[in-house]
Amino acid sequence: MNETTREREGLTVLLARRAAQTRTQLLAADVRLLVRQSLLDYLGVSIAGAREKQARMVADEMIAQSGRADAGMLGRGVRLPAMAASLANGTAAHALDFDDVNMAIPGHPAAVIFPAALAVAEELDAGGAALAEAYVAGYDTMCSLGLAMGVEHYDAGFHATATLGCIGAAAACGRLYALPPDVMAHALGLAAAQAAGLKSMFGTMTKPLNAGRAAATGVLAAKLARRGFESRVDAVESEQGMAALMAARIRPEQATAREPGDFLRQNLFKRHVACYLTHAAIESARELRERHGLALPRIAAVIVRADRSLDGVCNIADPRDSMSAKFSLKAATALALLGRDTGAPAAFEAFATDDETTALAKRVTVSLQAGWPKNICEVELRMTNGATDVARWDSAVADSDLERQGTVLRRKFDGLTVPLLGRRNADRLAGLVDDLERLDGIAAMSAIACGINEVEHERAQD
């Protein structure tokens, strides 16, 4: 097909074709490994997140509406229709705000794409290779669209995890349903017509619900397209389409410049249970603590310098609970300076009652700069003896050592799942993820991940 024809078809159709033509056997070995690492991380944060209050409320509502038993609900030992399971599991995946990130969006791909793809894969009894293929199709679509629409979309106040995520989820589900490119284009259009999500909800229960809704929207869009339901096939780039309304302009050349799976190489896994845009401040503060062995009486003042776009994302000035503390540069910096384990949910849960960290947070000033990258923060420490020191961190650098990254992710997974599943079941689940592409079906993996109530006796024996 010549370039003139491609240009005439438009971005939505090009994205649909790329998603429909994704093939596992054409993916590089490191991309396939990153799919498995992403799945392990998704399962860990989701199984633990399923116990959070907002995740339990959504799960209870989905159970009340249940009918078909297509897919399992993480942590509940209950099977639901695919859309309901994806809504519940997507909310759980984002409930701790411990899930992965890609700055091309910027947002959280696994929390939206895996809940949708796993639900449809269970419904179809698809194998692990098909799941991996679908995940890459959804991931590439979501990130391609993120680059095409640019940071203006996010800066305007849209929660890109939700708005772009529903289209990524539709692409993943459409791949599992083997939708041809022309039908896939309708699925993406259907998802675009339902795209929603507000950044103003950050720090509330609604933020993880946005991810759940996007996953469910992707499932619905693919299911309807599969039945012949039609939409515009230029939903992204049309005159009153998604880009025009949500980004003001579009850069289609940015969306088609990558090889399949390449975006996964820039995937960023979280090591701290907080908004990813606080991570540069946390790492800077940790570096200062390592240099000086800090205690509260020695700290006179702290200045955090960050891009001004973070003001509407993670600059809650007076956090009152764990949820708002995860979106507060002041809280995150204070916790890190005092050596609290910001990789443990308990650190943020205890923030409001931790007198030392709340006292230090009052000494933290956030200074917002113009034109800085979102991912860079600088922390200046001023001590009571007059000494000062500065540390700076860039949180957008992916780990190039995938073996080391895998070790870190397994430690994170164990910390989140062993207390709930027991050691043997956690090991079994991780082993199935390792063997993903060789699995004929994902039922065994789902049974362990979703059946916490059924494995309490295993946990008790460990």
C-alpha positions in Angstrom: 0.0 0.0 0.0 1.6 3.4 -1.0 2.0 6.4 1.3 -0.7 8.4 -0.5 -3.3 5.7 0.3 -2.2 5.5 3.9 -2.5 9.3 4.3 -6.0 9.2 2.8 -7.1 6.5 5.2 -6.4 8.6 8.3 -4.9 7.9 11.7 -7.8 5.9 13.2 -7.6 3.3 10.3 -3.8 3.2 10.5 -4.0 2.5 14.3 -6.7 -0.2 13.7 -4.6 -1.9 11.1 -1.5 -2.0 13.3 -3.5 -3.4 16.2 -5.2 -6.1 14.0 -1.9 -7.2 12.5 0.1 -7.6 15.8 1.6 -11.0 15.9 3.5 -12.6 18.9 6.0 -14.3 16.7 7.1 -10.9 15.2 7.8 -9.4 18.6 11.4 -9.2 19.9 12.4 -11.3 22.9 12.8 -8.3 25.2 9.3 -7.1 24.3 7.9 -10.5 25.2 9.8 -10.4 28.5 8.4 -7.0 29.2 4.9 -8.3 28.6 5.4 -10.9 31.2 7.0 -8.4 33.7 4.0 -6.1 33.1 1.6 -8.9 33.7 3.3 -9.9 37.0 3.3 -6.3 38.2 -0.4 -5.9 37.2 -1.4 -9.0 39.1 0.5 -8.0 42.2 -0.9 -4.5 42.5 -4.4 -5.6 41.5 -4.6 -8.5 44.0 -3.5 -6.2 46.8 -5.6 -3.3 45.5 -8.7 -5.4 45.4 -8.9 -5.0 49.2 -9.0 -1.2 49.0 -12.3 0.4 50.0 -13.2 1.8 46.6 -12.3 -1.5 44.8 -14.5 -3.4 47.2 -17.5 -1.1 46.6 -17.2 -1.4 42.8 -16.8 -5.2 43.1 -19.9 -5.4 45.4 -22.0 -3.5 42.8 -20.8 -5.7 40.0 -21.6 -8.8 41.9 -25.1 -7.4 42.5 -25.6 -7.0 38.8 -23.9 -10.3 37.8 -25.4 -12.8 35.3 -22.9 -14.5 33.0 -19.7 -16.0 34.5 -17.2 -15.1 31.8 -14.2 -14.0 33.8 -12.9 -13.9 37.4 -12.8 -11.0 39.7 -9.4 -10.5 41.4 -9.4 -11.3 45.1 -13.1 -12.3 45.4 -13.4 -15.8 44.0 -16.4 -14.7 41.9 -17.0 -14.9 38.2 -18.8 -12.1 36.3 -19.6 -11.0 32.7 -16.5 -9.8 30.9 -17.4 -6.1 31.1 -18.2 -6.2 34.8 -15.0 -8.2 35.6 -13.0 -5.6 33.7 -14.6 -2.7 35.5 -13.9 -4.3 38.9 -10.4 -5.4 38.1 -9.4 -2.2 36.4 -10.5 -0.3 39.5 -8.5 -2.7 41.7 -5.5 -2.3 39.5 -5.3 1.4 40.0 -6.6 1.5 43.6 -3.1 1.6 45.2 -1.7 3.8 42.5 1.2 1.4 42.4 0.8 0.3 38.7 3.1 1.0 35.8 3.5 4.1 33.7 4.4 5.2 30.2 5.2 8.9 29.7 4.1 8.7 26.0 0.5 8.8 27.3 1.2 10.0 30.1 -0.6 7.4 32.1 -1.0 3.8 33.2 -1.4 1.2 30.5 -1.5 -2.1 32.4 -4.3 -1.0 34.7 -6.6 -0.5 31.7 -5.5 -3.0 29.1 -4.9 -6.1 31.1 -8.3 -6.1 32.9 -10.0 -5.9 29.5 -7.8 -8.3 27.7 -7.8 -10.9 30.5 -11.6 -10.8 30.8 -12.0 -11.4 27.1 -9.2 -14.0 27.0 -11.0 -15.9 29.8 -14.3 -15.6 27.9 -12.7 -17.1 24.8 -10.5 -19.6 26.6 -7.6 -18.0 24.7 -4.0 -19.0 25.3 -1.2 -17.0 26.8 0.4 -16.1 23.4 -2.9 -14.5 22.3 -3.0 -12.5 25.5 0.5 -11.3 25.0 -0.3 -10.3 21.4 -3.4 -8.5 22.5 -1.6 -6.6 25.2 1.0 -5.3 22.8 -1.7 -4.3 20.3 -3.5 -2.3 23.0 -0.3 -0.9 24.5 1.0 0.3 21.1 -2.4 1.9 20.2 -2.6 3.7 23.6 0.9 5.1 23.4 0.7 6.0 19.7 -2.4 8.0 20.4 -0.7 9.6 23.4 2.2 10.9 21.2 -0.2 12.0 18.5 -2.3 14.0 20.8 0.6 15.3 22.9 0.9 16.6 26.4 -1.8 19.2 25.6 -4.4 16.5 26.2 -3.1 15.7 29.7 -2.4 19.4 30.6 -6.0 20.4 29.6 -7.2 18.2 32.5 -8.0 14.9 30.9 -7.1 11.7 32.7 -5.2 10.1 29.8 -5.2 6.7 31.5 -9.0 6.7 31.0 -9.5 8.7 27.8 -6.7 7.0 25.8 -6.9 3.8 27.8 -10.4 2.9 26.6 -9.0 2.9 23.0 -6.0 0.8 24.0 -8.4 -1.6 25.7 -10.6 -1.8 22.6 -7.6 -2.6 20.4 -6.5 -5.4 22.8 -10.0 -6.9 22.9 -10.4 -6.5 19.2 -7.2 -8.4 18.6 -8.4 -11.2 20.8 -11.7 -11.3 18.9 -9.6 -11.3 15.7 -11.4 -8.3 14.3 -10.3 -7.4 10.8 -8.8 -3.9 10.4 -12.1 -2.3 9.0 -14.0 -3.7 12.0 -11.2 -2.8 14.4 -11.5 0.8 13.2 -15.2 0.8 14.3 -14.2 -0.5 17.7 -11.7 2.3 18.2 -14.3 4.8 17.1 -16.8 3.4 19.5 -14.3 3.7 22.3 -13.4 7.2 21.4 -17.0 8.3 21.5 -17.1 7.1 25.2 -13.7 8.4 26.3 -13.9 10.3 29.6 -11.9 11.0 32.7 -11.0 14.1 34.7 -7.6 14.8 36.4 -9.5 16.9 38.9 -10.5 13.5 40.5 -6.9 12.7 41.5 -6.5 12.0 45.1 -10.1 10.6 45.3 -11.7 7.2 44.8 -12.8 8.3 41.4 -9.3 8.1 39.9 -9.1 4.3 40.0 -12.7 4.1 38.9 -11.7 6.0 35.7 -9.3 3.1 34.9 -12.0 0.5 35.5 -14.5 2.3 33.3 -12.0 2.6 30.5 -11.3 -1.1 30.6 -15.1 -1.9 30.5 -15.5 0.6 27.7 -12.9 -1.1 25.7 -14.6 -4.5 26.1 -18.0 -3.0 25.1 -16.6 -1.3 22.1 -14.9 -4.5 20.8 -18.0 -6.6 21.5 -20.3 -4.2 19.7 -18.0 -3.8 16.7 -17.9 -7.6 16.5 -21.7 -7.6 16.2 -21.5 -5.1 13.3 -22.1 -1.9 15.3 -20.6 0.9 13.3 -19.0 4.2 14.2 -17.0 6.8 12.3 -13.7 5.4 11.2 -12.0 8.8 11.6 -13.1 9.3 15.2 -9.7 10.5 16.3 -8.8 12.9 13.6 -12.1 14.2 12.3 -13.1 17.9 12.5 -15.0 17.4 15.7 -13.3 14.2 16.7 -11.3 13.2 19.8 -8.1 15.1 19.0 -9.9 18.3 18.0 -11.9 18.4 21.2 -9.4 17.0 23.6 -6.0 18.1 22.3 -6.6 21.0 19.9 -4.1 19.5 17.4 -2.8 16.1 16.3 0.6 14.8 15.1 -0.2 11.7 13.1 3.4 11.1 12.2 4.2 10.5 15.9 1.7 7.7 16.0 3.1 5.5 13.3 6.9 5.8 13.8 7.4 2.9 16.1 7.9 -0.8 15.5 5.4 -3.2 17.3 6.2 -3.5 21.0 8.8 -0.7 21.0 6.8 1.4 23.4 7.1 -1.3 26.0 10.8 -0.6 26.2 9.9 2.7 27.8 7.6 1.2 30.4 8.2 2.5 33.9 7.4 0.3 36.9 6.6 2.0 40.2 8.7 1.5 43.3 6.7 3.9 45.4 3.0 3.7 46.2 2.2 7.2 44.9 1.5 9.2 41.8 4.4 8.7 39.5 5.1 12.4 39.2 6.1 12.4 42.9 8.7 9.7 42.2 11.5 12.1 41.2 11.0 14.1 44.4 11.0 10.9 46.4 14.2 9.6 44.8 15.9 13.0 45.3 14.8 13.0 49.0 16.1 9.5 49.4 19.4 10.5 48.0 19.7 13.4 50.4 18.8 11.1 53.3 21.6 8.7 52.3 24.1 11.5 52.2 23.1 13.1 55.6 21.3 10.5 57.7 18.5 12.9 58.4 16.3 13.3 61.5 13.5 15.9 61.9 15.4 18.3 64.3 18.2 18.8 61.7 15.9 19.9 58.9 15.1 23.6 58.8 13.4 23.7 55.4 12.9 21.8 52.2 12.2 23.2 48.7 10.9 21.0 46.0 11.2 22.4 42.5 9.0 20.9 39.7 7.2 21.8 36.6 4.2 23.9 37.1 2.0 21.3 35.2 2.3 19.1 38.4 0.1 21.6 40.3 -3.0 20.0 39.0 -1.7 16.5 39.4 0.2 15.9 42.6 0.5 19.1 44.6 -2.2 18.7 47.2 -1.0 21.1 49.8 -2.8 19.7 52.9 -3.4 16.0 52.5 -5.8 14.5 54.9 -5.6 10.8 54.2 -3.6 8.2 52.4 -5.3 8.8 49.0 -4.6 12.5 49.0 -1.1 12.0 50.5 -0.2 9.9 47.4 -0.8 13.1 45.3 1.1 15.5 47.5 4.7 16.4 46.7 5.0 17.7 50.3 3.9 14.4 51.9 5.9 12.2 49.5 9.1 14.2 50.1 8.6 14.3 53.9 8.1 10.5 54.0 11.2 9.9 52.0 13.5 12.3 53.9 12.6 10.6 57.1 13.3 7.1 55.8 9.7 5.8 55.6 9.2 2.9 53.2 7.3 4.6 50.4 7.1 1.2 48.6 4.7 0.0 51.3 1.1 1.2 51.3 1.3 1.5 55.1 3.6 4.5 54.8 0.9 6.7 53.1 -1.9 5.2 55.2 0.0 6.3 58.4 0.9 9.8 57.1 -1.9 11.6 58.7 -1.1 10.2 62.1 2.7 10.3 61.8 3.6 13.4 63.8 7.2 13.6 62.4 6.2 13.4 58.7 3.2 15.8 59.1 5.5 18.2 60.9 8.2 18.0 58.2 5.6 18.3 55.4 4.8 21.8 56.8 8.5 22.7 56.3 8.3 21.7 52.6 7.7 24.4 50.0 6.8 23.5 46.5 8.3 25.9 43.9 6.8 25.4 40.5 8.9 26.1 37.4 8.0 27.0 33.8 9.2 24.7 31.1 10.6 21.8 33.1 10.0 18.2 32.0 7.2 16.7 34.1 9.5 13.8 35.2 12.2 15.9 36.8 12.2 17.2 40.3 14.9 18.9 42.4 14.9 18.9 46.2 16.9 21.4 48.1 17.6 20.6 51.8 18.3 23.4 54.3 19.6 22.2 57.7 19.5 23.9 61.0 23.3 24.3 61.1 23.1 26.4 57.9 24.3 23.7 55.5 22.4 23.1 52.3 22.4 20.4 49.7 20.5 19.7 46.4 19.5 16.5 44.6 17.8 16.1 41.3 16.2 13.0 39.7 14.7 12.1 36.3 12.0 9.5 36.8 11.4 8.9 33.1 14.4 6.6 32.5 13.4 3.0 32.1 15.7 0.3 33.5 17.8 -1.2 30.7 18.8 -4.2 32.8 15.7 -6.4 32.4 17.1 -9.1 34.6 17.6 -6.7 37.5 14.2 -5.2 36.8 12.7 -8.7 37.0 14.2 -9.3 40.4 12.9 -6.0 41.7 9.4 -6.7 40.3 9.3 -10.2 41.8 10.2 -8.8 45.2 7.4 -6.2 44.8 5.0 -9.0 43.7 5.8 -11.2 46.6 5.4 -8.3 49.1 1.9 -7.6 47.7 0.6 -11.2 47.2 2.2 -13.6 49.7 0.3 -12.1 52.7 -2.9 -12.7 50.7 -2.3 -15.8 48.6 0.3 -17.7 50.7 3.8 -18.5 49.5 2.9 -21.5 47.4 0.1 -19.9 45.5 2.2 -16.7 44.9 5.0 -18.9 43.5 2.5 -20.9 41.3 1.0 -17.6 39.9 4.5 -16.1 39.2 5.5 -19.4 37.5 2.4 -19.3 35.2 3.3 -15.8 34.2 6.8 -16.9 33.4 5.3 -19.6 31.1 2.7 -17.2 29.6 3.4 -17.9 25.9 3.3 -21.6 26.5 -0.1 -21.6 28.2 -3.0 -23.1 26.2 -5.4 -21.2 28.4 -5.2 -18.8 31.3 -7.8 -20.4 33.5 -5.3 -21.7 36.1 -3.7 -18.3 36.4 -7.1 -16.7 36.9 -8.1 -19.2 39.4 -5.2 -18.4 41.7 -5.3 -14.6 41.2 -9.1 -14.4 41.7 -9.6 -17.1 44.4 -8.1 -15.5 47.5 -11.1 -16.8 49.5 -10.4 -20.3 48.2 -6.7 -20.3 49.3 -7.0 -19.1 52.8 -6.0 -22.5 54.1 -2.9 -22.5 51.9 -1.9 -19.2 53.4 -2.5 -20.5 56.9 -0.1 -23.4 56.2 2.8 -21.3 55.0 
